[in-house]
Amino acid sequence: MPCKREARRRHNTIAFWLSDEEKRIVEARIKIAGIPKGEYYRSAVTGQEIQIVSGRYKSDRLAMALEELMRRTENGDNEAIYELHTTVKELLALMNQ
């Protein structure tokens, strides 16, 4: 159960709009980074370097996300095909850095 707003350390909310393409790219980067969405957004907005977290648990989570995308593509989900393509492109870009 979430804590009450008064008990939170962070009291401010920031919201913004993304296109479908931008959302897919950001979500692919979050999966690859292996960190929670909130932490990813805070790091990106404040200009901090976002480091890829590795380890068995993080690798397993990424593998599960990729397997889920593969299952969806096998069922003919066009959005999943595009999301998988975007994720793989982001992985390749990170490997070439």
Z-matrix of the N, CA and C atoms (Angstrom, degrees):
N
C 1 1.449
C 2 1.529 1 108.50
N 3 1.311 2 118.98 1 129.78
C 4 1.454 3 120.70 2 -178.65
C 5 1.531 4 111.67 3 -66.14
N 6 1.322 5 113.63 4 150.66
C 7 1.465 6 117.74 5 178.87
C 8 1.530 7 109.71 6 -76.86
N 9 1.325 8 115.07 7 160.51
C 10 1.462 9 119.31 8 178.35
C 11 1.523 10 109.62 9 -68.21
N 12 1.307 11 115.67 10 151.71
C 13 1.461 12 121.37 11 -177.49
C 14 1.528 13 112.17 12 -55.02
N 15 1.331 14 117.69 13 -36.53
C 16 1.460 15 121.03 14 -178.25
C 17 1.528 16 111.30 15 -65.89
N 18 1.324 17 117.40 16 -28.69
C 19 1.457 18 121.43 17 -177.02
C 20 1.531 19 112.32 18 -85.52
N 21 1.311 20 117.21 19 -5.66
C 22 1.465 21 120.03 20 -177.72
C 23 1.514 22 111.29 21 -78.26
N 24 1.314 23 114.43 22 150.25
C 25 1.457 24 120.68 23 176.66
C 26 1.525 25 110.18 24 -78.81
N 27 1.328 26 116.13 25 -33.22
C 28 1.466 27 120.83 26 178.72
C 29 1.524 28 107.79 27 -106.61
N 30 1.319 29 116.89 28 118.72
C 31 1.460 30 121.21 29 -173.66
C 32 1.529 31 113.69 30 -102.09
N 33 1.315 32 118.59 31 -8.74
C 34 1.462 33 121.07 32 -172.96
C 35 1.523 34 111.47 33 -105.00
N 36 1.317 35 114.57 34 144.59
C 37 1.461 36 121.64 35 177.98
C 38 1.521 37 108.83 36 -115.65
N 39 1.326 38 115.94 37 136.68
C 40 1.461 39 121.29 38 174.57
C 41 1.526 40 106.27 39 -124.42
N 42 1.317 41 116.70 40 130.95
C 43 1.462 42 121.25 41 179.83
C 44 1.520 43 108.93 42 -127.02
N 45 1.323 44 116.15 43 148.06
C 46 1.457 45 120.84 44 177.33
C 47 1.516 46 108.88 45 -153.07
N 48 1.307 47 115.60 46 162.77
C 49 1.456 48 122.66 47 -177.54
C 50 1.520 49 110.45 48 -101.05
N 51 1.339 50 116.22 49 143.86
C 52 1.454 51 122.97 50 175.44
C 53 1.520 52 109.29 51 -128.90
N 54 1.312 53 115.72 52 149.61
C 55 1.469 54 119.02 53 171.16
C 56 1.526 55 107.44 54 -73.94
N 57 1.327 56 116.79 55 168.29
C 58 1.461 57 120.51 56 178.42
C 59 1.528 58 110.49 57 -59.66
N 60 1.327 59 116.55 58 -41.34
C 61 1.466 60 121.83 59 179.50
C 62 1.527 61 110.61 60 -63.00
N 63 1.319 62 117.40 61 -47.66
C 64 1.463 63 121.11 62 179.67
C 65 1.531 64 110.77 63 -61.58
N 66 1.310 65 116.84 64 -40.30
C 67 1.466 66 120.52 65 179.82
C 68 1.523 67 110.86 66 -63.55
N 69 1.333 68 117.19 67 -42.72
C 70 1.463 69 120.52 68 179.06
C 71 1.530 70 110.72 69 -62.11
N 72 1.317 71 116.50 70 -41.95
C 73 1.463 72 120.23 71 -179.49
C 74 1.525 73 110.53 72 -64.75
N 75 1.328 74 116.91 73 -46.65
C 76 1.466 75 120.54 74 -179.12
C 77 1.525 76 110.28 75 -63.07
N 78 1.321 77 117.65 76 -44.65
C 79 1.457 78 120.05 77 -179.27
C 80 1.530 79 112.02 78 -65.47
N 81 1.333 80 117.04 79 -34.52
C 82 1.465 81 119.92 80 175.50
C 83 1.521 82 110.10 81 -64.57
N 84 1.319 83 117.15 82 -42.79
C 85 1.469 84 120.49 83 179.23
C 86 1.529 85 111.85 84 -65.37
N 87 1.328 86 116.54 85 -36.64
C 88 1.469 87 119.89 86 178.45
C 89 1.528 88 109.90 87 -65.49
N 90 1.332 89 117.80 88 -42.99
C 91 1.467 90 120.86 89 177.99
C 92 1.520 91 110.58 90 -60.60
N 93 1.314 92 115.79 91 -43.64
C 94 1.460 93 120.20 92 -177.95
C 95 1.526 94 111.00 93 -68.17
N 96 1.327 95 117.27 94 -39.48
C 97 1.463 96 120.98 95 -179.01
C 98 1.520 97 111.64 96 -66.34
N 99 1.325 98 116.87 97 -31.53
C 100 1.456 99 119.88 98 178.13
C 101 1.513 100 114.12 99 73.99
N 102 1.316 101 116.51 100 25.78
C 103 1.464 102 120.48 101 178.06
C 104 1.523 103 108.85 102 -121.88
N 105 1.330 104 117.89 103 160.57
C 106 1.470 105 119.91 104 178.83
C 107 1.528 106 111.97 105 -61.16
N 108 1.334 107 115.96 106 151.78
C 109 1.462 108 121.28 107 -178.32
C 110 1.523 109 112.15 108 -56.20
N 111 1.321 110 117.15 109 -46.18
C 112 1.465 111 120.50 110 -178.33
C 113 1.513 112 111.77 111 -59.54
N 114 1.323 113 115.77 112 -43.11
C 115 1.465 114 119.67 113 179.13
C 116 1.527 115 110.78 114 -65.00
N 117 1.340 116 116.73 115 -40.51
C 118 1.460 117 121.00 116 178.68
C 119 1.527 118 110.66 117 -61.29
N 120 1.342 119 116.24 118 -48.64
C 121 1.463 120 120.40 119 -178.81
C 122 1.528 121 111.42 120 -62.86
N 123 1.338 122 117.16 121 -43.48
C 124 1.466 123 119.39 122 179.72
C 125 1.524 124 110.85 123 -61.61
N 126 1.322 125 117.04 124 -42.74
C 127 1.466 126 120.51 125 179.41
C 128 1.523 127 111.40 126 -64.69
N 129 1.328 128 116.05 127 -42.55
C 130 1.466 129 119.95 128 -179.00
C 131 1.521 130 111.43 129 -65.70
N 132 1.317 131 116.68 130 -42.70
C 133 1.466 132 120.65 131 -176.57
C 134 1.528 133 111.68 132 -70.21
N 135 1.312 134 116.98 133 -36.12
C 136 1.468 135 119.72 134 -177.77
C 137 1.525 136 112.44 135 -86.81
N 138 1.321 137 117.31 136 1.13
C 139 1.459 138 120.93 137 175.65
C 140 1.516 139 114.22 138 79.84
N 141 1.322 140 116.98 139 13.66
C 142 1.454 141 120.04 140 178.29
C 143 1.522 142 109.75 141 -77.51
N 144 1.310 143 115.57 142 151.55
C 145 1.455 144 119.62 143 178.08
C 146 1.528 145 108.96 144 -70.04
N 147 1.317 146 116.01 145 133.30
C 148 1.461 147 120.54 146 179.15
C 149 1.519 148 107.10 147 -98.29
N 150 1.323 149 115.05 148 116.31
C 151 1.452 150 119.79 149 -178.01
C 152 1.517 151 110.06 150 -100.56
N 153 1.309 152 114.48 151 143.50
C 154 1.451 153 120.57 152 176.73
C 155 1.521 154 107.59 153 -74.70
N 156 1.320 155 116.03 154 127.70
C 157 1.455 156 121.13 155 178.29
C 158 1.515 157 106.93 156 -93.64
N 159 1.316 158 115.78 157 126.24
C 160 1.460 159 118.04 158 -179.03
C 161 1.520 160 109.48 159 -117.02
N 162 1.265 161 114.40 160 173.12
C 163 1.454 162 121.41 161 -178.19
C 164 1.509 163 109.37 162 137.01
N 165 1.279 164 115.96 163 168.24
C 166 1.459 165 121.18 164 -175.19
C 167 1.528 166 111.82 165 -58.19
N 168 1.332 167 117.31 166 -47.40
C 169 1.465 168 120.74 167 -177.72
C 170 1.520 169 111.05 168 -62.59
N 171 1.327 170 117.27 169 -46.29
C 172 1.464 171 121.41 170 -178.58
C 173 1.524 172 110.50 171 -66.05
N 174 1.335 173 117.09 172 -41.10
C 175 1.464 174 120.68 173 178.49
C 176 1.524 175 110.55 174 -63.17
N 177 1.320 176 116.22 175 -39.55
C 178 1.464 177 119.65 176 178.58
C 179 1.524 178 111.16 177 -64.79
N 180 1.332 179 117.12 178 -40.44
C 181 1.470 180 120.27 179 178.95
C 182 1.519 181 110.68 180 -63.43
N 183 1.335 182 117.41 181 -43.15
C 184 1.457 183 121.03 182 178.45
C 185 1.527 184 110.00 183 -64.09
N 186 1.335 185 117.11 184 -42.69
C 187 1.457 186 120.84 185 179.07
C 188 1.532 187 110.54 186 -61.84
N 189 1.337 188 117.19 187 -41.58
C 190 1.463 189 120.40 188 178.95
C 191 1.524 190 110.89 189 -64.63
N 192 1.336 191 117.14 190 -40.42
C 193 1.461 192 120.31 191 178.84
C 194 1.525 193 110.49 192 -64.11
N 195 1.328 194 117.51 193 -42.08
C 196 1.462 195 120.94 194 178.42
C 197 1.533 196 111.30 195 -66.45
N 198 1.336 197 116.74 196 -39.54
C 199 1.464 198 119.84 197 177.91
C 200 1.531 199 110.93 198 -63.46
N 201 1.324 200 116.77 199 -40.19
C 202 1.464 201 120.74 200 178.10
C 203 1.538 202 110.18 201 -62.89
N 204 1.327 203 116.78 202 -42.63
C 205 1.461 204 120.05 203 177.25
C 206 1.528 205 110.69 204 -62.47
N 207 1.322 206 116.61 205 -40.82
C 208 1.466 207 119.89 206 178.74
C 209 1.534 208 111.05 207 -62.63
N 210 1.336 209 117.42 208 -42.50
C 211 1.469 210 120.64 209 177.95
C 212 1.526 211 110.60 210 -60.40
N 213 1.340 212 115.67 211 -43.02
C 214 1.462 213 119.55 212 -179.64
C 215 1.527 214 111.06 213 -66.08
N 216 1.326 215 117.80 214 -36.93
C 217 1.468 216 119.69 215 179.32
C 218 1.523 217 110.57 216 -67.91
N 219 1.330 218 116.53 217 -35.83
C 220 1.464 219 120.25 218 178.74
C 221 1.527 220 111.32 219 -66.27
N 222 1.328 221 116.32 220 -24.88
C 223 1.464 222 120.53 221 176.84
C 224 1.523 223 112.09 222 -87.90
N 225 1.329 224 117.11 223 5.77
C 226 1.459 225 121.06 224 175.70
C 227 1.517 226 114.79 225 85.00
N 228 1.317 227 117.64 226 19.19
C 229 1.467 228 121.90 227 179.39
C 230 1.534 229 109.01 228 -78.21
N 231 1.343 230 116.48 229 104.79
C 232 1.464 231 120.98 230 -177.24
C 233 1.528 232 112.77 231 -63.98
N 234 1.316 233 116.21 232 -34.71
C 235 1.465 234 119.34 233 178.26
C 236 1.526 235 110.31 234 -64.60
N 237 1.328 236 117.12 235 -38.55
C 238 1.463 237 121.40 236 178.85
C 239 1.522 238 110.64 237 -66.06
N 240 1.322 239 117.24 238 -36.91
C 241 1.465 240 120.91 239 177.71
C 242 1.517 241 109.68 240 -60.93
N 243 1.319 242 116.11 241 -46.09
C 244 1.460 243 120.10 242 179.99
C 245 1.525 244 111.25 243 -66.98
N 246 1.331 245 117.32 244 -39.81
C 247 1.465 246 121.57 245 179.57
C 248 1.527 247 110.25 246 -64.90
N 249 1.332 248 117.29 247 -41.35
C 250 1.456 249 121.40 248 177.46
C 251 1.523 250 110.37 249 -63.25
N 252 1.313 251 116.76 250 -43.28
C 253 1.459 252 121.64 251 178.19
C 254 1.529 253 110.48 252 -59.89
N 255 1.317 254 117.18 253 -45.05
C 256 1.461 255 121.92 254 179.63
C 257 1.520 256 110.97 255 -63.19
N 258 1.321 257 117.33 256 -43.71
C 259 1.466 258 121.39 257 -179.60
C 260 1.516 259 111.30 258 -63.27
N 261 1.316 260 116.88 259 -44.07
C 262 1.467 261 120.63 260 179.52
C 263 1.527 262 110.60 261 -64.57
N 264 1.334 263 117.64 262 -40.00
C 265 1.467 264 120.44 263 177.06
C 266 1.528 265 110.84 264 -60.46
N 267 1.332 266 117.32 265 -42.52
C 268 1.460 267 121.44 266 178.83
C 269 1.527 268 111.01 267 -64.82
N 270 1.331 269 116.87 268 -40.84
C 271 1.466 270 120.21 269 177.33
C 272 1.526 271 111.39 270 -61.84
N 273 1.321 272 116.57 271 -44.64
C 274 1.468 273 120.32 272 179.04
C 275 1.520 274 111.86 273 -63.90
N 276 1.326 275 116.84 274 -39.42
C 277 1.469 276 120.81 275 178.45
C 278 1.527 277 110.17 276 -63.39
N 279 1.323 278 117.12 277 -40.39
C 280 1.458 279 120.13 278 178.60
C 281 1.521 280 112.06 279 -67.44
N 282 1.321 281 116.34 280 -37.22
C 283 1.467 282 119.87 281 179.60
C 284 1.523 283 111.05 282 -67.65
N 285 1.323 284 118.24 283 -29.43
C 286 1.459 285 121.81 284 -178.39
C 287 1.526 286 113.57 285 -85.69
N 288 1.324 287 117.39 286 -1.30
C 289 1.477 288 119.80 287 -179.95
C 290 1.508 289 110.95 288 -75.63
